[in-house]
Amino acid sequence: MQVKRVFNSRVLNGGGLIHRERLEISGEYIRYERYSWFKHNSHSITIALKNIIAMEIFPRVHGVNVILKTNERTISCRGLTRKRANEIKRLIENKA
């Protein structure tokens, strides 16, 4: 799986201070990873682009939250800029 684009959350945009979040978008898959530097562990989910049925962008005070929905689960990535959220949306619409 070749990584095409990586999006990291930032504390200045409303991301978590202890839990860092990252979205990796490749040609066929999206990988969501949540890393805790306090506990030194990570949790990751990989889903196919064709399984995404909806994407929502919620603006917040300092940034935006991106919510990706599939039939089985919902993934929420917070602490992104509006520019990066729009780029994620463009990549998903072009590949799916």
N, C-alpha and C positions, 0 to 999 in steps of 0.2 A: 504494500500500500504506500504509494508515493504521496508525501504531504505537499499539497499545492499552496495552501495559505493557512497561517496560524494567527489566531486572535486571542490575546491575553486580556484578562480583566485588570482594572487599575483601581486602586483605593481612591484616588482623586475623582473618579467617575462613579463612585458608589459601590465598588467591589468590596469584598470582605478583606479585613485586615489579616485574619488568621487563615482563612480558606481562599486560596487563589484558584481561579477558574480559567480554563483554556478550551477553545474550540479549534480543531484542526479539520479543514475541509480539503479532501482530495477529490479525484475525479469521480469516484463512486460512493464514498463513505464520508460520514461526519463522525469525528471522535470528540467526545466531551470528557474533560478530565478535571477533577476537583482535588487539589492538593492541600493538605494541612501541614504547615511547617511546625505547628505546635506538637502534633502527634507523629509527624514524619510518616504519613501514609497518604495514599491517593486512591481515588475511586474513579473508574473510567467506564464509559459506555460508548459503543460503536454501533451506528445505525446506517443503513443504506439510504442514499439520497432519494431513491424511488419510493421509500416508505414514508417520507414526510408528507403529511396531508395539509398542514397549516403552519404558518410562521407569523408571529405577532411581535411588534416592537412597542414596548411601553416606555415612554419618556419619564424620567425621574428628575429630581432637582439638579443633580450633578452629572447625569449620564442616562443611559437607557438599559433596559433589560430586554433580552431576546428570548422568546419562548418558542420552542420547536415542538410540534405535536405529531405523534404517529398514532397508529391504532392501539398499540400496547402501552405507550408511556408518553410522558411530557418531560422535556428537558428545559431548564431555565438557566440562562447564563446572564449574570448581572455584572455591571461595572464596565460597560463598553461605551464608546463614543457613538454618536449618531452616524457619523461617516462610516465607521466600521460596521455598524448594524446594517446600514444600507448596502454595503459591499457584500455582507453575508447573504442578504436577501437576493441580490443580483446573482451571486454564485449559485445559490440554490435554485433560482428560477431558470437559469441557463442550463443546469445539469439535469434537473428533474423532468 
